[in-house]
Amino acid sequence: MEANDPIIEWEITAHETDTGTFIVGQVVPKEEYKADQEKIISNICSKFGLDSIKVYDRFESSEVTGKRDYQRLKQDKDGYLRVSEGHLQSVSYANHHRTVKVV
């Protein structure tokens, strides 16, 4: 990640579905970019080759370590977004299926 990227924290996770494995980003954007999620999603997906992005206000901390809760992030399979052919789409990876809907 570079200093001028629109995010301050991120995590990369792989979600396996019945149609393949998808690499997703879970990100916390910089305050000045929060209003333009479509631009963040498009930029980060193309720059890092990700299938979709989920935007968080902040990452939750683990009760055990007090640091980012990696297990919770890995299990978070709904609420992802991607830009495809100029359209914002919502993506879910729940129950080993990938569901895509135009927003």
N, C-alpha and C positions, 0 to 999 in steps of 0.2 A: 504494500500500500504506500502511496506517495502522500506528501503533506497536503497537496491540493485536492486530494480525493474528497468527496462530499460526506464521508462517514468517519466516525471517531472510534467505533468498535465494530468488529465483525467476527463471524464464525462461519465456517464452511462445513456443511453436513451432506451426507449421501442418503437419499431416500430410495429404497428398493420397492418396486411395484411389479405388477404382473406384466408390464410392458417394458421393463428395464430399470436401470439405475439412473437417478437424476441427482446432479450436484447442485445444491442450493446455497444461497448466502443468507445469513441472518445478520441484519445490520442495525446499528444505531446511527442515524444521520446527524451531521452537525446542525445546530439550531437554524442557521441561515438557509439550509436546504430542505427543511421539513415540509415546507409548503409545496415543493415540486417533486413529489415522489416518483412520478412517471420518468422524469429526467434521471433521477438517481438509479432507478431500476434499469433503465435502458443502458446507461453509462456503465454501471458495475457489471451487469450481465455480459455485455459485449467485451469489456476490458479483461474480465477474468474467466470467460467461457462458462458462465453459470446458466442453469436452466430457468431459475426464478429467484426472487428475493422476498424475504419477509422483513418488514420494517418494524422495529421496536422503539419505544420511547427510551427504554433502558433494559438491560439484561437483569434478570432476577439472580440473586445470590444464593448459593447453596447454604443450607443451615449448618452443614458439617464444616465446610472450608471457609465460608464467608466470601468466596470468589464466585465468578460466573458459574452458573449451574449447567454444566455441559450435558448432563443426562436429560434434563428438562428440555434443553434446546433440541437434542437428538429426537426426542419423542414428539416435538411440536410439528405436526404435519399439515395443518390447515392455515389458510390466510396468506398464502404466498401470492406474489404478483409477477407478471412478466409482460413485456411489450412484444407483440408479434404482428407484423404487417401493419404497423402504425396503430394497433389497438391494445389497450390495457386489458389484460386477462387475469382472472383469479385462478389459482391452481391449488388443488388439494392432493395430498399424497396419502390420505387416510385409508386404512384397511387394505393395504397393498394394491390400491388402484390409484390412477392419476386422473383427476377430473379437472377439465379446463372450461371456464366460462368467460365470455366477453363481459367486461364491466361496463 
